[in-house]
């Protein structure tokens, strides 16, 4: 999966930043033609600067785009739509040159 977040940070206090951003993703697998390869999510991010060069980053992305809009499950007389979205949580350590 290829993920491209567009980052907007707001500095709360001296070394602590929070942000909300759109997250664009592309699913690289070509095995399943029924699913959409492009997706959109909403990211929530927190950054803490340990020093001028080192930061700890956390981000949660909530999937918005339904990847399988045509997927339905039938059970008896009922048919239900199935929603397939990508949500993820990541933690990172960054070094600035």
N, C-alpha and C positions, 0 to 999 in steps of 0.2 A: 504494500500500500504506500502510495506517495501522498504526503500530507503537507499542505501549504497554509499555515496560519497567517493572518494579517493582524499584526499586534498593535494594540492601543493600550499603553500603560499609564496609570495614574499613581504618582508617588504620594503615599499616605503620610509617612514620616520619613526621616532621613534615609534609611536603607531599605525600606519596605515599600514594594509597589504591587498594585493589583490592576487587573485589566480584564476586559471582555473583548472578544474578537471573533470575527467569522473564520471558520476553518473549512477550507476546500480540500477534498480528498479524491484520489483516483485509485480504484481497486485494480491492481496490475494483473490479476488472474484472468485468463481467457477461457477457463473451463466451462463456465456457466453463462450461456447467452441470454437467459431469462432475466438476469439481474442487471441493474444499471451500474455502470462503472464509475460515474461521477456522483459525488455527494456533497452536501453542505451541512455544517454543524455550527454550534455556538460554543466557543471556548471561554473558560473562566481560568484566569492565570494569576499566580502569586509568585513574586520574586523577592528574595532576600539577598542583599549584597553583603557578603562576609567581609570583603575588602574591596579595593578599587578594581582588582582583577578577577576575583572569584565570586560567583553567585550560585545560589540554589534556586531552582525553578520547579514549580508544580503546575500542572495544567489538567483540567478536566474538560473534555469535549462531549457535548450532548448532540447526538445525531438528529437532524431535522428531516433530511430527505429519506423517503421510503424507497429502499433499493429494489423491492419486488412488488410493484403496484398491481400486477396481474395475478398474484398468488392467492389462491382461495383454498380453504379446507372444508370438505363436506363431511358432516356427521349426521346420519339419519336424514331428517328433513331440513336441517339447518346448514347454511353455508356461511362461513366466517372469513373475513379478510385477514391476511397475515401481513404484519408489518416487520420489515427487516431494516434495522438502522445500525450504524456504527457509533458506539460510545466508547471512549477510552480515557484512562488516567495515566499520566506520566510524571516522572520525577527526574530532574536533570541537574547536573553540575556543570557550570560553564566557566571558561577561562577567557578573559579578554586580553588581546595582545596590545 
